[in-house]
């Protein structure tokens, strides 16, 4: 099999394509023939040794995979050879074959394309957990989504609308604003790609959210965008910390006091391990939303495995309008 490996710490340009023997599943494991792998920001952090989990090298990045079960280890009865599955794994997705456990897999509904399946699990799972379990978003509330045209941001826009919220999508270009509106945003605002005036940005957020402010702020961006957004939060609002591609922000705690608000961390991967039954319920809800047409993952670019490094670089440049997929076919 072919795999795109991280053999030393570094950026996407350090990934190398290697030929490896097909892995053999041990007892309690199965082997999946990967059809599509969706890229996410943690993949970039992992190959630079900046993520909280560091697999031993060499390893293939890739957390979110769709494929076909092609071999079973002893004792595996919950899946059979030929089953189509989502896989949420810690790494290994940028390869033609992947070893997983049954608990990491979930059946793909009939008719769902592999690329769509690969784009659904982590981004929508994260956003649903954030909005439903962490923020308790309610119908009629105002939701401000930063980075709203990226993978998790666009998922948050759609899920916010499905919850009955008023959704304001904050993005860095007019093209991204158009995509957010296509996916249900009630209003959009375009913020600068580089922050030179934090007060002006805060005023932009406040004007968009209105006098009351945002009941929930969904922030997968971080950096210098975070504090101006926090200044637009409503009394007893909930600020969701999703990720930090723009850097890890620092909040003045007096803002939390004055707003009576909460800052809430969202670590979907750890929550899945701790709450498998609730995760299963969330995934069933997502599949129902997909079947009803209320969510529709957007794939902005497709790359072959040999160009997986270029795909990851595209993600890091924040050029994705939705999800970036590496296809094995």
N, C-alpha and C positions, 0 to 999 in steps of 0.2 A: 504494500500500500504506500501511497504518498502522504506525507505530512509536512506542514509548514511549522518549523520548530524555532523556539527561542533557545539558543545555545549559550548566549551571554547576555547580560543586562544591556538594554538599549531601546531605541525607538523602532518603529516599524521596518526601517531599512536593515535591521540586524536579523530579521527572520530569514531562514534558509529552508529550501525545499529538499526533503530527503526521501529516499526509498527505504522503507522499514518492513520487517516481516509482519504479516497479519497477526494481531494479538489474539490469544486464545482465552475465552472466558473461563474463569475458575468457578467453583461451586458458588451458587448464589448470584452469579453475574450473567450478563448477556452481551452479545456483540451486535452493534448497529452499523449497517452500511449507511454512511452519512450522505444525505442528498443536498442539504442546505445548512449553512451555519450563519447565524446573525451576529454581527459584531456589536460590542457595547464598550462603553468607556472603561470598565474594569479590565478588559483585555489589554488595553494600552498601559494601564497602571501596572498590571501583572508582569509584563515583559520588561518593565523598567525597575522591577523590585520595589514598587511603591504601593502595592496593594497589601491589605491585611493578611492575605493568604499567599504564600510563596511556594509553589510546587517545585520539586527537585528538577533540575535541568538534566537533559533537554526535555522540553515539553511543548506541546502545541497549545496556543491560547484558543479561546472559544468556549463560551458558557452555554450557548443556546443553539440547539441542534434539532433538525428533523430528519428522519430516515426510516430504514426498514430493519427489523430484527432479522439477523441471518444466522445466528448461532446461539445456543443456550448452554449455560453451565449446569452442572448437576443441581437438582432441587428447584429450578425455576419453573413454575407452573402458571404464573399470572399472565405470561405472554407466550406466543408461539412464533415459530419462524414464519416470516412473511407479514407480521403485524407492522403497521405504520405507527410510529411513535414520535412524540415530542421527547426531548431529553434536556433536563437542566443539570449541568455538571459543573464541577469547579474549573475544569480546563479540558483540552483535548479535542475541541470541536473542529479545528482547522486541519482535519485529516480525513482520509477516505473511510477509515474504520474507527470505531470508538467502543471501548468497554464501559458498561454502565451497570448499575444495580436496578432491579425492578422499581424500587422506591424513587429513583430518579426519572422514571419514564411514565408517560401517560399516552393513551391511545389518541391518535389524530382522527377527527370525525371524517366520515366518507365525504368526498368531494372537496375537502380543503387542500389546496396545493401545498407542496412541501415548503416553498418559500414563504408562504403566508404563515404556515405553522411555525417556522423558525423565527418569524418576526413577532409572534404573539406572546410567547410564554413569559419572558423576563420583563419586557417593557410594560405590558399590560398587567402582569402580575404585580410588579412593583407599584404601578400607579393605582391599581385597585386597592392594594394593601394600604398605601399611603392615604388615599382619600376616604376609604371606608373604615379601616381598622384604626388608623392613627388620628385622622382629623375628624372623623364622624361627620363628614360633609352632608348637609341637609338641603332639601329642595328649597329654592328661594334665596340661598346664601350666595355671596359673591366669591368666586374663585379666581385668583390671579395666578397665571402659569408663566414662569420665566422659561426661556429656551423652548418656546411652545411649538417649534417646528421640528425639533429633534425627536428621537424615538420615544423616550419616556414622556417628553413634553406633549407630543401630539396624542399619545395615549391618554394623558391626563385631561386634555381638552375634551376628547370624546367621552371619557368616563364621567367627567364633570357634567357634561350636557345630559348624559344618560341618567344622572342623579337628580336632574332638575335644577341645577345651579346656573347662575349667570356667570359665564366664563369670559374672562379677559385674557387674551393671548399676547404676551410680550415677546417680541422677536427682534432680530438685528437687521432685517431688510424687508422691503416691500414684497418681494417674492415669497418670503417666508410667511408674511402676514396673510397673503392670498391663500397659501396652503392651509394655514390655521382656520381661516374662514370656511374653506371647503370642508373642513372636518368639524364644523359646528360652533366655532368661537362666536360669541355674540358681538364682541368688540376686539380690536387689535390696537397695539401701539408698537411703534418701532423705536427702539433705544439705540444709542450709538454703540459701535463695536469697540470703542475705547472710551473709558470714562475720564473726562476732564473736569466735570462739574457735578459732584455728587448731589448738591442741593437741587440743581436743575433736573436731574434724573428722578429724585424723590418727588419733585413737583409733578413730573410727568406721570409717575405711578399714582399719585394722589388724585390728579385730575381724572385719570381713567377709572379709578375705583369709586369716586364719588365721596361725598361728605362723610359717610359712615366708614368707608374703608373696606378692605378685603377681609372677609371672614376667614378665608384660608388662602395661604400663599404657598405655592408648590415651586420649590427652588432646586432644579438640577444643575444650576450654573455656578453659584457661589461667587467668590471674589468680590470685586468692588460693586457688584450689582446688589449684593445681599442687604446691606444696611439701608440704602435708599428704598428698597422694596419693603423692608420691615417698617419704615416710617409711614407706609401707606396701609398698615394693618388696622383692622377694626378693634374696638374694645373686646377683650377676651377672644381675639383671633388666634388662629393656630398656624404657625410657620413650620413648614415641612422641609427638613434638610434631606436632600436626595443625593447630591454629588457636588464635585468641586472642579470641573474642568477649567474654570477661571481662577482657581486658587481657593484656599480655605479662609473664610471670612472671620472677622472678629466683631462681635456685637457689643456696643455699650449697654451694660445691664440696666442703666436708667431707663432705656426705651421699653424694656420688658415691664418694668414697674409702672411707667406712665400709661402704657397701653393695657396693662392687666392681661398680657397675652402669654402664650406658650410657644417655645421652640421645641419641636419634636423630631427626633431622629427617625429615619426610615432605613432599616437594614433588612431588605426582603429575604436575602439568602439565609441569614441566621434565623429569621422568623419561620421560614419554611421548615427548617430542621426542628425547631422547637414546637411548632404547631401544625403537624402534618394534616390533621383532620380539617382544620380551618382553611389551610391552603387548598386542600382538595375541594372544599365547598366554594372557595373563591374561583378556582379554575372552572368548575361547572357553571358558575355564574357567567364567567367570561365567554364560555362556549355558547351559552344561551344568548348573550348579547351579540355575538358574532352571527349566530344562526338567524337572528332577527334583523340583521343589517345595521345595528346601532353602533357597532365598532367595525372598522375595516383598516387593518394595518396597511400603511403606505410604504412601498419599497421604492427608494429613490435611486438606487444604483445596485448593479449586480457585477460581480467580479469572479473570474475563475480562481481556483486554488493557487495557481502560480502567481497571481497578482494580489494575494491576500495582504501583503504588506502595504501595497498601494491603497487597498480598501481601508485598512486601519488608519493610514495617513489622511485619507479623505474625512474620516470620522473626527480625527483630532483637529483638523482645520475647521471644524464646525460647518461643513458644507452639506451635511445630510439633511434632506427634507423628508423625515421619516426614518426608515431603517436601511442599512447597508447589508447586503447579502453576499456571501461567498458560496457559489454553487459548485457541486462536485460533478455535475452532469454537463 
